[in-house]
Amino acid sequence: MAKKPENLSFEQSLQELEQIVANLEHGDVPLEKALAQFERGISLVRASQTKLDSAEQQVSVLTEQQGQPELTPFQAEE
């Protein structure tokens, strides 16, 4: 049985997402299995986004704890 997405590391989630995408792109997955993989992928993305949000908050907190005169929120490059 697969681990719950929230129990995986960010890297493990990314690796599983890459595998799901490869399987779906290959095109010979039965519809029901493709839908199940898609749902698993969405769960992995949501859990990964939560982990990234948490890391962003930690960066802000760490910056503040280092005595910076002004707290500058983390800005991800797009």
VENFENRA-V984892 format. One record per pair of residues at least 24 apart in sequence whose C-alpha atoms are under 10 Angstrom apart, sorted by the first residue. I is the first residue (numbers start at 1). J is the second residue. Records with the same first field share a line. If there is no record, write none. Layout:
I = J + J
//
This chain:
2 = 40
4 = 40 + 43 + 44 + 47
5 = 40 + 41 + 42 + 43 + 44 + 45 + 46 + 47 + 48
6 = 43 + 44 + 46 + 47 + 48 + 50 + 51
7 = 47
8 = 44 + 47 + 48
9 = 47 + 48 + 51
10 = 44 + 45 + 47 + 48 + 49 + 50 + 51 + 52
11 = 48
12 = 44 + 48
13 = 41 + 43 + 44 + 45 + 47 + 48
14 = 41 + 44 + 45 + 48
16 = 40 + 41 + 44
17 = 41 + 42 + 43 + 44 + 45
//
